Amino acid sequence: MKMKKDKSVIIWLLSGCVLVFIMVVVGGITRLTNSGLSMTDWHLVTDTFPPMTEAKWNAAFEEYKKFPEYQKINIHNDFQLSDYKFIYFWEWFHRFIGRIIGLVFIIPFIYFLIKKRIDKSTLNKCFVLLGMGALQGFFGWFMVKSGLVDNPDVSHFRLALHLTFAFITFAYTLWVALDLIYPERKEIILPLRKLARITLVVLLIQIIYGGFVAGLNAGLIHNHWPLMSDGEFFHESVVLEKDSWLLRFTEGKSGVQFIHRTMAYFVVALILILYFKSKKYILSAQQQKGLNALLVIVLIQFALGVFTLINGVPLWLGLTHQIMAFFLLTAMTFTLHRLSK
């Protein structure tokens, strides 16, 4: 009976998950096409739609020319209004989806609140989601702003923050929906839950480093596998850098790539251990399906990572790799939920 009662709320939450997924995909396209700095200001209402006249397009383009990306890069590339319209579209579309997410969350939320369709526990979680959505919007502008001052690139730290928080928001929304889909509580398998939690933490660190790699364009160097170059597992450029070891592995391209490619082995190993360790226990159908999906997706994601690297991060492979990371987090969240509840 609870499933029937909460069905509309569940659909609402899962719709939010789908929209966050779409927004991250569009965000990936925006980043890979270097479109993220095309809109140099942010207004809640006035830039909801792109310029509608040629005069307004020219005005937007002239404003864009005042900023580092045009002055230091595109001015030398015969960059025309048609080129500007292309990059503007992706950044505008990314922000537009963010607005749609806000409306899709707030309007049904108010309706469910008035109709008393949300229980107290879910209501508290929805308030958390509301705060997370607002914070994500701030992180997005905080990221863009870093590329509008002197350096025509956004901070890779801010990019990783924006990207990772989107993943976390998605995972938490899915978790809240799963609480409603599976209201029953079963005996928890503590060893598996503990290992799944550790795996999730390592996966999130890997996602953070994926953001670092993207922000620094660190995937465009050392395009070899399994070694970083001929005969080198640990590239000499990391050792030769004069910065501290912390900076080498958080700001240096070689160091960041080394962490990301090495962390992938740990993610795969942990999921393999979780999968084979689960064979010792009697699992429910949902638990087994989650583990099966987790195993298949992590192997596909690992292979995609390798192909993306050795091919120099072409747009379609880079985007597919990011999408598969989303599927991996989805499977991880579902599996942990089923092992926890």
C-alpha positions in Angstrom: 0.0 0.0 0.0 2.9 2.4 0.8 4.3 1.9 -2.8 0.9 3.0 -4.2 0.6 5.9 -1.9 4.1 7.2 -2.7 4.1 6.4 -6.4 3.8 10.1 -7.6 6.5 11.2 -5.1 8.8 8.4 -6.3 8.2 9.4 -10.0 9.0 13.0 -9.0 12.3 12.1 -7.4 13.3 9.8 -10.2 12.5 12.6 -12.7 14.9 14.8 -10.8 17.5 12.1 -11.1 17.1 11.9 -14.9 17.3 15.7 -15.2 20.5 15.9 -13.1 21.9 13.2 -15.3 21.0 15.1 -18.5 22.5 18.3 -16.9 25.8 16.5 -16.2 25.9 15.2 -19.8 25.3 18.6 -21.2 27.9 20.0 -18.8 30.3 17.5 -20.2 29.6 18.7 -23.7 30.0 22.3 -22.5 33.4 21.5 -21.0 34.7 19.4 -23.9 33.6 22.1 -26.5 35.2 24.9 -24.4 31.8 26.6 -24.1 31.7 27.2 -20.4 32.9 30.8 -20.4 30.7 32.0 -23.2 28.1 33.6 -20.8 30.0 36.2 -18.8 27.3 37.0 -16.3 24.4 35.3 -14.5 20.8 36.5 -14.1 18.0 34.4 -12.8 15.4 35.6 -15.2 16.8 37.8 -18.0 19.1 35.2 -19.6 16.5 32.4 -19.4 16.4 32.5 -23.2 19.2 33.2 -25.6 19.4 36.6 -27.5 16.5 36.9 -29.9 17.8 39.5 -32.3 21.0 40.0 -34.2 21.6 43.3 -32.2 21.4 41.4 -28.9 23.7 38.7 -30.2 26.2 41.3 -31.2 25.9 43.0 -27.8 26.5 39.6 -26.1 29.5 38.9 -28.3 31.0 42.4 -27.6 30.7 41.7 -23.9 32.4 38.3 -24.3 35.3 40.0 -26.1 36.1 41.9 -22.8 37.2 38.6 -21.1 40.4 36.5 -21.1 39.1 33.6 -23.2 38.6 35.8 -26.2 41.5 38.2 -25.6 44.1 35.5 -25.0 42.8 32.6 -27.1 39.9 33.1 -29.6 41.1 36.5 -30.9 43.9 34.6 -32.6 41.5 31.9 -34.1 39.5 34.1 -36.4 36.6 33.7 -33.9 33.4 35.0 -35.4 29.8 35.6 -34.2 28.7 32.2 -35.6 31.4 30.5 -33.5 30.3 32.4 -30.4 26.7 31.3 -31.0 27.8 27.7 -30.9 29.6 27.9 -27.6 26.9 30.2 -26.1 24.2 27.5 -26.9 25.9 24.8 -24.8 26.4 27.0 -21.8 22.9 28.5 -22.1 21.4 25.0 -22.4 23.3 23.8 -19.4 22.0 26.7 -17.3 18.5 26.3 -18.8 18.3 22.7 -17.6 19.4 23.9 -14.1 16.3 26.2 -14.1 14.1 23.3 -15.3 15.4 21.2 -12.4 14.5 24.0 -10.0 11.0 24.2 -11.3 10.5 20.4 -11.4 11.6 20.2 -7.8 9.9 23.2 -6.3 6.4 23.2 -7.9 5.6 19.5 -7.2 7.2 19.8 -3.7 4.8 22.6 -2.8 1.9 20.6 -4.2 2.9 17.5 -2.2 3.4 19.6 0.9 -0.1 21.1 0.6 -1.7 17.7 -0.1 0.4 16.1 2.8 1.7 13.5 0.5 5.2 13.5 2.0 5.9 11.9 5.4 8.1 13.8 7.9 11.2 11.7 7.2 11.0 12.3 3.4 10.2 15.9 4.0 13.4 16.5 5.9 15.4 14.8 3.1 13.6 17.0 0.6 14.7 20.2 2.4 18.3 18.8 2.2 17.8 18.3 -1.5 16.5 21.9 -1.9 19.6 23.2 -0.1 21.8 21.0 -2.3 20.2 22.3 -5.5 20.8 25.9 -4.4 24.4 25.2 -3.4 25.0 23.5 -6.8 23.9 26.6 -8.6 26.3 28.7 -6.6 29.1 26.2 -7.2 28.4 26.5 -11.0 28.8 30.3 -11.0 31.7 30.1 -8.5 33.4 27.8 -11.1 32.7 30.0 -14.1 33.8 33.2 -12.3 37.3 31.7 -11.8 37.8 31.7 -15.6 36.7 35.4 -16.1 39.5 37.2 -14.3 43.0 36.6 -15.6 43.3 33.0 -16.7 40.9 31.8 -19.5 40.4 28.5 -17.7 38.2 27.7 -14.8 39.9 26.4 -11.6 40.1 22.7 -11.8 39.4 22.6 -8.0 36.1 24.5 -8.6 35.3 22.3 -11.6 35.8 19.1 -9.6 33.7 20.6 -6.8 30.8 21.4 -9.2 31.0 18.1 -10.9 31.3 15.9 -7.8 28.5 17.8 -6.0 26.3 17.1 -9.0 27.1 13.4 -8.6 26.4 13.5 -4.9 23.1 15.3 -5.4 22.1 12.7 -7.9 23.0 9.9 -5.6 21.2 11.4 -2.6 18.1 12.0 -4.7 18.2 8.4 -5.8 18.7 7.2 -2.2 15.6 9.1 -1.1 13.6 7.6 -3.9 14.9 4.1 -3.0 13.7 4.6 0.6 10.2 5.0 -0.7 10.4 2.2 -3.3 11.7 -0.3 -0.7 10.1 0.7 2.6 10.6 -2.8 4.1 13.7 -3.4 6.3 15.7 -6.6 6.2 18.7 -7.9 8.1 21.8 -6.0 7.3 24.9 -7.9 6.1 27.4 -5.7 8.0 30.7 -6.9 6.3 29.3 -6.2 2.9 27.8 -2.9 3.9 31.1 -1.7 5.4 33.0 -2.7 2.2 30.4 -1.1 0.0 30.7 2.2 2.0 34.5 2.1 1.6 34.1 1.5 -2.2 31.7 4.4 -2.5 34.2 6.8 -0.8 37.0 5.6 -3.1 34.7 6.0 -6.1 33.9 9.6 -5.1 37.6 10.4 -4.7 38.1 8.9 -8.2 35.3 11.2 -9.5 37.0 14.2 -7.9 40.2 13.3 -9.6 38.2 12.9 -12.9 37.3 16.6 -12.4 40.9 17.5 -11.8 41.9 15.7 -15.0 39.2 17.4 -17.0 40.0 20.9 -15.5 43.7 20.6 -16.2 43.3 18.8 -19.6 45.6 16.2 -18.0 44.2 13.5 -20.3 45.9 15.0 -23.3 49.4 13.9 -22.0 50.9 10.5 -21.3 48.6 8.8 -23.7 50.0 5.3 -23.1 48.7 2.3 -21.1 49.4 0.5 -18.9 52.6 2.5 -18.4 52.5 6.4 -18.5 55.2 6.2 -21.2 57.7 3.8 -22.6 59.0 1.9 -19.6 57.6 4.3 -16.9 54.7 3.4 -14.6 55.4 6.6 -12.7 56.3 9.4 -15.1 59.6 11.2 -14.4 57.9 14.6 -14.8 56.2 14.1 -11.5 59.6 13.6 -9.8 61.2 16.5 -11.6 58.6 19.0 -10.5 59.8 21.5 -7.9 56.4 21.8 -6.1 55.6 20.0 -2.9 54.3 16.4 -3.3 50.8 17.6 -2.4 50.8 20.2 -5.2 52.3 17.6 -7.6 49.3 15.4 -7.1 46.6 18.1 -7.0 47.9 20.7 -9.5 50.4 19.0 -11.7 49.0 17.4 -14.8 51.3 14.3 -14.7 50.6 13.8 -11.0 46.9 14.2 -11.3 46.7 11.8 -14.2 48.8 9.3 -12.3 46.4 9.4 -9.3 43.3 9.1 -11.5 44.6 6.1 -13.6 46.0 4.3 -10.5 42.9 4.9 -8.5 40.9 3.1 -11.2 42.7 -0.1 -10.3 41.6 0.3 -6.7 37.9 0.9 -7.7 37.9 -2.2 -9.8 39.6 -4.2 -7.1 37.2 -3.2 -4.4 34.2 -4.0 -6.5 35.6 -7.4 -7.4 36.3 -8.1 -3.7 32.7 -7.0 -2.9 31.3 -9.1 -5.6 33.1 -12.3 -4.7 32.8 -11.8 -1.0 29.0 -11.6 -1.4 29.0 -15.2 -2.6 29.4 -16.2 1.0 25.9 -14.9 1.9 22.3 -15.5 0.9 21.3 -12.3 -1.0 18.0 -10.9 -2.1 17.3 -10.6 -5.8 17.8 -6.8 -5.6 21.1 -7.2 -3.9 22.4 -9.6 -6.4 21.2 -7.5 -9.3 22.9 -4.5 -7.9 26.2 -6.4 -7.5 26.0 -7.8 -11.0 25.4 -4.4 -12.5 28.2 -2.9 -10.5 30.7 -5.6 -11.7 29.7 -5.2 -15.4 29.6 -1.4 -15.3 33.0 -1.0 -13.6 34.7 -3.2 -16.2 33.1 -1.2 -19.0 34.1 2.0 -17.3 37.7 0.9 -16.9 38.0 -0.1 -20.5 36.4 3.2 -21.6 39.0 5.1 -19.4 41.8 3.3 -21.2 40.5 3.9 -24.7 39.8 7.6 -23.8 43.3 8.1 -22.6 45.2 6.3 -25.5 43.1 8.1 -28.1 43.8 11.6 -26.6 40.3 12.2 -25.2 38.1 12.7 -28.3 34.8 14.4 -27.4 32.6 11.3 -27.8 34.8 9.1 -25.7 35.4 11.7 -23.0 31.6 12.2 -22.8 30.9 8.4 -22.8 33.4 8.0 -20.0 31.7 10.6 -17.9 28.2 9.1 -18.6 29.5 5.7 -17.6 30.8 7.1 -14.3 27.2 8.2 -13.7 25.9 4.7 -14.3 28.6 3.4 -12.0 27.6 5.7 -9.2 24.0 4.7 -9.8 24.8 1.0 -9.4 27.0 1.7 -6.4 24.2 3.8 -4.7 21.6 1.1 -5.4 23.8 -1.7 -4.2 24.8 0.1 -1.0 21.1 1.0 -0.3 20.1 -2.7 -0.7 22.9 -3.8 1.5 22.1 -1.2 4.1 18.3 -1.5 4.3 
